[in-house]
Amino acid sequence: MDQFRELLKNKKRIVVKIGSSSLRHKETGDFDFVKIDTLVRELCDIRNQDKDVILVSSGAIAAGRKVVHIEAEERDKVSVKQACAAIGQARLMMTYEKIFSEYGQVAAQILMTKDTIAADLNRFNAHNTFMELLKLGVIPVVNENDTISTYEIEFGDNDTLSAIVAALVGADLLILLSDIDGLYTDDPRKNPDAKFLPIVSELTPEILAMGKGSTGSDVGTGGMDTKLRAAEIATRSGADMIIANAKDVRIIHRIMDGRDVGTLFLAHQDENFYLKDYVEG
């Protein structure tokens, strides 16, 4: 297993995904600026090693809800979510831009929908935009365009979106920062006998069956099922993937140092892989 972790040091294009609940104080719902600052610092340090970095970040809807004080009974209305996304995305990106600039790094915003990938011309243009930004040394910050999406968070709290981005740009590593240490044989919050899996060499039907859609957060919507779907996309496209706990985002450099943290899913590039298949139907 150590040999596979050691290879992570040589990864050149990394996509990092972080969810809504990891960016906010649980008690108040306000931004956790210390954590966001640490996250940005970690990403900038990777970029300073001449590696390409892309951040896929949730949090727009939650940020918007906090600003306009949405009542509980209104929270699930699609129109309300879209309005909150419009408010929150601006605040989220403003926060990222300010902190990235403090570390001398340029960030760019990319908002995506399913049509970005499903339509051939859109997919081609999105690929070219990412490539040019990376060539310029910019760190793209990606989110789903919830303001115009017909079905809110179609990609599954950005787990699937981050894997799609990884495949689109030819990344060799996807890091999913979650509220759990990695993949277990069962939900460890409910089953004390659940066993942790440090490495998954192949996504067998038994492994895929471990995704039961549970999540420990009432802010995000992505459960283990969406993370395993992300693993399927990422590994088939040729990228390794790691699920790790976002409680301490400094775990990013520990992963890049080859330390034994999180669950590592090994890449199995499939010559028949077609990205469009994962956003249709």
Contacts in CASP RR format, 6 or more apart in sequence:
PFRMAT RR
TARGET T0000
AUTHOR 0000-0000-0000
METHOD contacts of the structure
MODEL  1
MDQFRELLKNKKRIVVKIGSSSLRHKETGDFDFVKIDTLVRELCDIRNQD
KDVILVSSGAIAAGRKVVHIEAEERDKVSVKQACAAIGQARLMMTYEKIF
SEYGQVAAQILMTKDTIAADLNRFNAHNTFMELLKLGVIPVVNENDTIST
YEIEFGDNDTLSAIVAALVGADLLILLSDIDGLYTDDPRKNPDAKFLPIV
SELTPEILAMGKGSTGSDVGTGGMDTKLRAAEIATRSGADMIIANAKDVR
IIHRIMDGRDVGTLFLAHQDENFYLKDYVEG
1 198 0 8 1.000
1 199 0 8 1.000
1 260 0 8 1.000
1 264 0 8 1.000
2 260 0 8 1.000
4 199 0 8 1.000
4 240 0 8 1.000
4 264 0 8 1.000
4 266 0 8 1.000
5 258 0 8 1.000
5 259 0 8 1.000
5 260 0 8 1.000
5 264 0 8 1.000
6 258 0 8 1.000
7 240 0 8 1.000
8 173 0 8 1.000
8 240 0 8 1.000
8 242 0 8 1.000
8 255 0 8 1.000
8 256 0 8 1.000
8 257 0 8 1.000
8 258 0 8 1.000
8 264 0 8 1.000
9 256 0 8 1.000
9 257 0 8 1.000
9 258 0 8 1.000
11 51 0 8 1.000
11 172 0 8 1.000
11 173 0 8 1.000
11 240 0 8 1.000
11 256 0 8 1.000
12 51 0 8 1.000
12 52 0 8 1.000
12 172 0 8 1.000
13 51 0 8 1.000
13 52 0 8 1.000
13 54 0 8 1.000
13 134 0 8 1.000
13 169 0 8 1.000
13 170 0 8 1.000
13 171 0 8 1.000
13 172 0 8 1.000
13 173 0 8 1.000
14 46 0 8 1.000
14 51 0 8 1.000
14 52 0 8 1.000
14 53 0 8 1.000
14 54 0 8 1.000
14 171 0 8 1.000
14 172 0 8 1.000
14 173 0 8 1.000
14 174 0 8 1.000
14 175 0 8 1.000
14 256 0 8 1.000
15 53 0 8 1.000
15 54 0 8 1.000
15 55 0 8 1.000
15 56 0 8 1.000
15 162 0 8 1.000
15 165 0 8 1.000
15 166 0 8 1.000
15 169 0 8 1.000
15 171 0 8 1.000
15 173 0 8 1.000
15 174 0 8 1.000
15 175 0 8 1.000
15 239 0 8 1.000
16 43 0 8 1.000
16 53 0 8 1.000
16 54 0 8 1.000
16 55 0 8 1.000
16 56 0 8 1.000
16 162 0 8 1.000
16 174 0 8 1.000
16 175 0 8 1.000
16 177 0 8 1.000
16 252 0 8 1.000
17 55 0 8 1.000
17 56 0 8 1.000
17 57 0 8 1.000
17 158 0 8 1.000
17 159 0 8 1.000
17 161 0 8 1.000
17 162 0 8 1.000
17 174 0 8 1.000
17 175 0 8 1.000
17 176 0 8 1.000
17 177 0 8 1.000
18 39 0 8 1.000
18 55 0 8 1.000
18 56 0 8 1.000
18 57 0 8 1.000
18 58 0 8 1.000
18 177 0 8 1.000
18 246 0 8 1.000
18 249 0 8 1.000
19 57 0 8 1.000
19 58 0 8 1.000
19 59 0 8 1.000
19 157 0 8 1.000
19 158 0 8 1.000
19 177 0 8 1.000
19 178 0 8 1.000
19 220 0 8 1.000
19 246 0 8 1.000
20 58 0 8 1.000
20 59 0 8 1.000
20 61 0 8 1.000
20 62 0 8 1.000
20 157 0 8 1.000
20 217 0 8 1.000
20 219 0 8 1.000
20 220 0 8 1.000
21 179 0 8 1.000
21 216 0 8 1.000
21 217 0 8 1.000
21 218 0 8 1.000
21 219 0 8 1.000
21 220 0 8 1.000
22 35 0 8 1.000
22 177 0 8 1.000
22 178 0 8 1.000
22 179 0 8 1.000
22 246 0 8 1.000
22 249 0 8 1.000
23 31 0 8 1.000
23 32 0 8 1.000
23 35 0 8 1.000
23 36 0 8 1.000
23 57 0 8 1.000
23 58 0 8 1.000
23 59 0 8 1.000
23 62 0 8 1.000
24 30 0 8 1.000
24 31 0 8 1.000
24 32 0 8 1.000
24 59 0 8 1.000
24 62 0 8 1.000
24 219 0 8 1.000
25 31 0 8 1.000
25 32 0 8 1.000
29 62 0 8 1.000
29 66 0 8 1.000
29 219 0 8 1.000
30 66 0 8 1.000
31 63 0 8 1.000
31 95 0 8 1.000
33 95 0 8 1.000
35 249 0 8 1.000
36 95 0 8 1.000
36 96 0 8 1.000
36 99 0 8 1.000
37 99 0 8 1.000
38 249 0 8 1.000
38 250 0 8 1.000
39 55 0 8 1.000
39 249 0 8 1.000
39 252 0 8 1.000
40 96 0 8 1.000
40 99 0 8 1.000
40 100 0 8 1.000
40 103 0 8 1.000
40 105 0 8 1.000
41 103 0 8 1.000
42 249 0 8 1.000
42 250 0 8 1.000
42 252 0 8 1.000
42 253 0 8 1.000
43 53 0 8 1.000
43 55 0 8 1.000
43 105 0 8 1.000
43 139 0 8 1.000
43 252 0 8 1.000
44 100 0 8 1.000
44 103 0 8 1.000
44 104 0 8 1.000
44 105 0 8 1.000
44 139 0 8 1.000
45 253 0 8 1.000
46 53 0 8 1.000
46 252 0 8 1.000
46 253 0 8 1.000
46 256 0 8 1.000
47 53 0 8 1.000
47 105 0 8 1.000
47 137 0 8 1.000
47 139 0 8 1.000
52 134 0 8 1.000
52 137 0 8 1.000
52 169 0 8 1.000
52 171 0 8 1.000
53 139 0 8 1.000
54 130 0 8 1.000
54 134 0 8 1.000
54 139 0 8 1.000
54 140 0 8 1.000
54 142 0 8 1.000
54 165 0 8 1.000
54 166 0 8 1.000
54 169 0 8 1.000
54 171 0 8 1.000
55 96 0 8 1.000
55 139 0 8 1.000
55 140 0 8 1.000
55 141 0 8 1.000
55 142 0 8 1.000
56 141 0 8 1.000
56 142 0 8 1.000
56 143 0 8 1.000
56 158 0 8 1.000
56 161 0 8 1.000
56 162 0 8 1.000
56 165 0 8 1.000
57 92 0 8 1.000
57 96 0 8 1.000
57 141 0 8 1.000
57 142 0 8 1.000
57 143 0 8 1.000
57 158 0 8 1.000
58 143 0 8 1.000
58 157 0 8 1.000
58 158 0 8 1.000
58 220 0 8 1.000
59 88 0 8 1.000
59 92 0 8 1.000
59 143 0 8 1.000
59 219 0 8 1.000
60 84 0 8 1.000
60 85 0 8 1.000
60 88 0 8 1.000
60 89 0 8 1.000
60 92 0 8 1.000
60 143 0 8 1.000
60 146 0 8 1.000
61 81 0 8 1.000
61 84 0 8 1.000
61 85 0 8 1.000
61 88 0 8 1.000
61 146 0 8 1.000
61 152 0 8 1.000
61 153 0 8 1.000
62 84 0 8 1.000
62 219 0 8 1.000
62 220 0 8 1.000
63 84 0 8 1.000
63 87 0 8 1.000
63 88 0 8 1.000
63 89 0 8 1.000
63 91 0 8 1.000
63 92 0 8 1.000
64 70 0 8 1.000
64 84 0 8 1.000
64 85 0 8 1.000
64 87 0 8 1.000
64 88 0 8 1.000
64 91 0 8 1.000
65 75 0 8 1.000
65 84 0 8 1.000
67 87 0 8 1.000
67 88 0 8 1.000
67 91 0 8 1.000
68 83 0 8 1.000
68 84 0 8 1.000
68 87 0 8 1.000
70 80 0 8 1.000
70 84 0 8 1.000
74 80 0 8 1.000
75 81 0 8 1.000
78 150 0 8 1.000
78 151 0 8 1.000
78 152 0 8 1.000
81 146 0 8 1.000
81 152 0 8 1.000
82 146 0 8 1.000
82 147 0 8 1.000
82 148 0 8 1.000
82 149 0 8 1.000
82 152 0 8 1.000
83 147 0 8 1.000
85 145 0 8 1.000
85 146 0 8 1.000
85 147 0 8 1.000
86 147 0 8 1.000
89 111 0 8 1.000
89 143 0 8 1.000
89 146 0 8 1.000
89 147 0 8 1.000
92 143 0 8 1.000
93 109 0 8 1.000
93 141 0 8 1.000
96 107 0 8 1.000
96 141 0 8 1.000
97 107 0 8 1.000
100 106 0 8 1.000
100 107 0 8 1.000
100 139 0 8 1.000
101 107 0 8 1.000
105 139 0 8 1.000
106 136 0 8 1.000
106 137 0 8 1.000
106 138 0 8 1.000
106 139 0 8 1.000
107 138 0 8 1.000
107 139 0 8 1.000
107 140 0 8 1.000
107 141 0 8 1.000
108 133 0 8 1.000
108 138 0 8 1.000
108 139 0 8 1.000
108 140 0 8 1.000
108 141 0 8 1.000
109 140 0 8 1.000
109 141 0 8 1.000
109 143 0 8 1.000
110 126 0 8 1.000
110 129 0 8 1.000
110 130 0 8 1.000
110 140 0 8 1.000
110 141 0 8 1.000
110 142 0 8 1.000
110 143 0 8 1.000
111 142 0 8 1.000
111 143 0 8 1.000
111 144 0 8 1.000
111 145 0 8 1.000
111 147 0 8 1.000
112 126 0 8 1.000
112 142 0 8 1.000
112 143 0 8 1.000
112 144 0 8 1.000
112 145 0 8 1.000
112 161 0 8 1.000
112 165 0 8 1.000
113 144 0 8 1.000
113 145 0 8 1.000
113 148 0 8 1.000
113 149 0 8 1.000
113 154 0 8 1.000
114 149 0 8 1.000
114 154 0 8 1.000
114 155 0 8 1.000
114 279 0 8 1.000
115 122 0 8 1.000
116 122 0 8 1.000
116 123 0 8 1.000
116 126 0 8 1.000
117 123 0 8 1.000
117 126 0 8 1.000
117 164 0 8 1.000
117 168 0 8 1.000
117 275 0 8 1.000
117 276 0 8 1.000
117 278 0 8 1.000
117 279 0 8 1.000
118 276 0 8 1.000
118 279 0 8 1.000
118 280 0 8 1.000
120 276 0 8 1.000
123 168 0 8 1.000
123 275 0 8 1.000
123 276 0 8 1.000
126 168 0 8 1.000
127 168 0 8 1.000
127 169 0 8 1.000
130 140 0 8 1.000
130 165 0 8 1.000
130 168 0 8 1.000
130 169 0 8 1.000
131 169 0 8 1.000
133 140 0 8 1.000
134 140 0 8 1.000
134 169 0 8 1.000
142 161 0 8 1.000
142 162 0 8 1.000
142 165 0 8 1.000
143 158 0 8 1.000
143 161 0 8 1.000
144 153 0 8 1.000
144 154 0 8 1.000
144 155 0 8 1.000
144 158 0 8 1.000
144 161 0 8 1.000
146 152 0 8 1.000
146 153 0 8 1.000
153 221 0 8 1.000
155 161 0 8 1.000
155 164 0 8 1.000
156 221 0 8 1.000
156 222 0 8 1.000
156 226 0 8 1.000
157 220 0 8 1.000
157 221 0 8 1.000
157 222 0 8 1.000
157 223 0 8 1.000
157 226 0 8 1.000
159 176 0 8 1.000
159 222 0 8 1.000
159 223 0 8 1.000
159 226 0 8 1.000
159 227 0 8 1.000
159 229 0 8 1.000
159 230 0 8 1.000
160 226 0 8 1.000
160 229 0 8 1.000
160 230 0 8 1.000
160 233 0 8 1.000
160 278 0 8 1.000
162 174 0 8 1.000
162 176 0 8 1.000
162 230 0 8 1.000
163 174 0 8 1.000
163 229 0 8 1.000
163 230 0 8 1.000
163 231 0 8 1.000
163 232 0 8 1.000
163 233 0 8 1.000
163 234 0 8 1.000
163 237 0 8 1.000
163 241 0 8 1.000
164 233 0 8 1.000
164 275 0 8 1.000
164 278 0 8 1.000
164 279 0 8 1.000
165 171 0 8 1.000
166 173 0 8 1.000
166 174 0 8 1.000
166 233 0 8 1.000
166 234 0 8 1.000
166 237 0 8 1.000
166 239 0 8 1.000
166 241 0 8 1.000
167 233 0 8 1.000
167 234 0 8 1.000
167 237 0 8 1.000
167 238 0 8 1.000
167 239 0 8 1.000
167 273 0 8 1.000
167 275 0 8 1.000
168 275 0 8 1.000
170 237 0 8 1.000
170 238 0 8 1.000
170 239 0 8 1.000
171 234 0 8 1.000
171 239 0 8 1.000
172 238 0 8 1.000
172 239 0 8 1.000
172 240 0 8 1.000
172 267 0 8 1.000
173 239 0 8 1.000
173 240 0 8 1.000
173 241 0 8 1.000
173 242 0 8 1.000
174 230 0 8 1.000
174 234 0 8 1.000
174 239 0 8 1.000
174 240 0 8 1.000
174 241 0 8 1.000
174 242 0 8 1.000
175 241 0 8 1.000
175 242 0 8 1.000
175 244 0 8 1.000
175 252 0 8 1.000
175 255 0 8 1.000
176 227 0 8 1.000
176 230 0 8 1.000
176 241 0 8 1.000
176 242 0 8 1.000
176 243 0 8 1.000
176 244 0 8 1.000
177 244 0 8 1.000
177 245 0 8 1.000
177 246 0 8 1.000
177 249 0 8 1.000
177 251 0 8 1.000
177 252 0 8 1.000
178 227 0 8 1.000
178 243 0 8 1.000
178 244 0 8 1.000
178 245 0 8 1.000
178 246 0 8 1.000
179 215 0 8 1.000
179 216 0 8 1.000
179 217 0 8 1.000
179 245 0 8 1.000
179 246 0 8 1.000
179 247 0 8 1.000
180 188 0 8 1.000
180 216 0 8 1.000
180 224 0 8 1.000
180 243 0 8 1.000
180 245 0 8 1.000
181 196 0 8 1.000
181 244 0 8 1.000
181 245 0 8 1.000
181 262 0 8 1.000
181 263 0 8 1.000
182 196 0 8 1.000
182 197 0 8 1.000
182 243 0 8 1.000
182 244 0 8 1.000
182 245 0 8 1.000
182 262 0 8 1.000
182 263 0 8 1.000
183 196 0 8 1.000
183 197 0 8 1.000
183 200 0 8 1.000
183 207 0 8 1.000
183 210 0 8 1.000
183 224 0 8 1.000
183 227 0 8 1.000
183 228 0 8 1.000
183 243 0 8 1.000
183 263 0 8 1.000
184 194 0 8 1.000
184 195 0 8 1.000
184 196 0 8 1.000
184 197 0 8 1.000
184 210 0 8 1.000
185 194 0 8 1.000
185 195 0 8 1.000
185 197 0 8 1.000
185 210 0 8 1.000
186 193 0 8 1.000
186 194 0 8 1.000
186 210 0 8 1.000
187 194 0 8 1.000
187 212 0 8 1.000
187 214 0 8 1.000
187 224 0 8 1.000
188 194 0 8 1.000
188 196 0 8 1.000
189 214 0 8 1.000
189 216 0 8 1.000
190 214 0 8 1.000
196 263 0 8 1.000
197 263 0 8 1.000
198 260 0 8 1.000
198 262 0 8 1.000
198 263 0 8 1.000
198 264 0 8 1.000
199 263 0 8 1.000
199 264 0 8 1.000
199 265 0 8 1.000
199 266 0 8 1.000
200 207 0 8 1.000
200 231 0 8 1.000
200 263 0 8 1.000
200 264 0 8 1.000
200 265 0 8 1.000
200 266 0 8 1.000
201 266 0 8 1.000
202 266 0 8 1.000
202 268 0 8 1.000
203 228 0 8 1.000
203 231 0 8 1.000
203 232 0 8 1.000
203 235 0 8 1.000
203 265 0 8 1.000
203 268 0 8 1.000
207 228 0 8 1.000
208 228 0 8 1.000
208 232 0 8 1.000
210 224 0 8 1.000
210 228 0 8 1.000
211 223 0 8 1.000
211 224 0 8 1.000
211 225 0 8 1.000
211 227 0 8 1.000
211 228 0 8 1.000
212 224 0 8 1.000
212 225 0 8 1.000
213 222 0 8 1.000
213 223 0 8 1.000
213 224 0 8 1.000
213 225 0 8 1.000
213 226 0 8 1.000
214 223 0 8 1.000
214 224 0 8 1.000
215 221 0 8 1.000
215 222 0 8 1.000
215 223 0 8 1.000
215 224 0 8 1.000
227 243 0 8 1.000
230 241 0 8 1.000
231 241 0 8 1.000
231 243 0 8 1.000
231 265 0 8 1.000
233 275 0 8 1.000
233 278 0 8 1.000
234 240 0 8 1.000
234 241 0 8 1.000
234 265 0 8 1.000
234 267 0 8 1.000
235 241 0 8 1.000
235 265 0 8 1.000
235 266 0 8 1.000
235 267 0 8 1.000
235 268 0 8 1.000
235 269 0 8 1.000
236 268 0 8 1.000
236 269 0 8 1.000
236 270 0 8 1.000
236 273 0 8 1.000
237 269 0 8 1.000
237 270 0 8 1.000
237 273 0 8 1.000
237 275 0 8 1.000
238 267 0 8 1.000
238 268 0 8 1.000
238 269 0 8 1.000
238 273 0 8 1.000
239 267 0 8 1.000
240 264 0 8 1.000
240 265 0 8 1.000
240 266 0 8 1.000
240 267 0 8 1.000
241 264 0 8 1.000
241 265 0 8 1.000
241 267 0 8 1.000
242 255 0 8 1.000
242 262 0 8 1.000
242 263 0 8 1.000
242 264 0 8 1.000
242 265 0 8 1.000
243 262 0 8 1.000
243 263 0 8 1.000
243 265 0 8 1.000
244 251 0 8 1.000
244 255 0 8 1.000
244 261 0 8 1.000
244 262 0 8 1.000
244 263 0 8 1.000
245 251 0 8 1.000
245 262 0 8 1.000
251 261 0 8 1.000
251 262 0 8 1.000
254 261 0 8 1.000
255 261 0 8 1.000
255 262 0 8 1.000
END
